[in-house]
């Protein structure tokens, strides 16, 4: 197993989560994003930008 992971690079978990949330925000209706964010713990909500704050 260690040999299989030898070519991987460390990943910043928070940045990975933010990246996933950015992609989801592009494809999910802002109202749905708000509903999902509301159900998440505050620490996770902080990683997913509010759809009303999009530029």
N, C-alpha and C positions, 0 to 999 in steps of 0.2 A: 504494500500500500504506500509506503513512504516513497518508493521509486516513482510511482504514478503521480505523486504530488510534487515531485522535485522540480518540475517546470512551471509551477504556478507561482504567481506573485501575490504578495500580501494585498489585501483589499481593505480600504477604509469602509467599514460597515455602514456608517452614517451616510457617507457620500453615495454608496451603492443604493441605499434606501431612497435618498433624495432623487437619484437618477430614475429609479423605478417610478416614483411618484410623479416626476415631471412627464414621463412617457404616458402614464395613466391619465394625467390631467389633459393631455392633448387629445385623447380619444373618448373621455367620459364627460358627459354633460356637467357643467359647473354645479348645478343643483344636486346631482348625484354625488359629486365630490364632497360638497358640504355635508350631505347626510352621512357619508362614510367617515369623513374626518371627525364629525361630532361623536361618533361611536368609539373613537380611538382614545387611548390614554393621552394626556396632555404632552408627554415627552415625544410621542409619535406624531401627534398633530403638528408639533413644532417643526418636524422634518418635511411636512407636506404643506406647501404654501397655500394660503387661502385663495380660492379661485377668483374672488372679488378683487384681489390685489394683483392680478395678472397685468402685464404691460402689453 
